[in-house]
Amino acid sequence: MTLADSSPVVPDGIVEHRESVRSGGGRRAVVGAALVAAVGLLLIALPGWPLGAIGFLLVVMSAPALPMVGVPAVSGPVVYAIGAVGSAVAWWLVGSIAGRRAAKRAVADWSDWRREMLPFALGISLGGIVALVLGTVVLGTF
């Protein structure tokens, strides 16, 4: 048996971890955004305006395409679905980019992915908030 005949990837080894970061970054970003949105929806459902406002901000931060499709001025299941799918695609793209960037290191793990993902996540989340604020100013409700 030669070296070429043996498996090139050691189970739970460096290469496998790097490949899981490279291929799973987008999925992890979408799941993280969905968890933040779930917490936001839970806060919206609880009584009291402070919790509802915080919950709404969390939902907009996790689904930044919602203000682009007109939420909260326009509502309906189709509008929410388009906003949610658009946001999931954006999170998947930036998570995949962060995974590829983190996997460039010889030894990469999920902490490297988080380090690469943080600027993207802040940009997307703050972009959703800025879009919401601009929408309120343009509509004259601010």
Protein Blocks (a to p, Z undefined) as FASTA:
>chain_A
ZZklpcfbdghilklmmmmmmmmmmmmmmmmmmmmmmmmmmmmmpgcjklmmmmmmmmmm
mmmmlmmnopakbgcjklmmmmmmmmmmmmmmmmmmmmmmmmmpmbdcfklmmmmmmmmm
mmmmmmmmmmmmmmmmmnopZZ
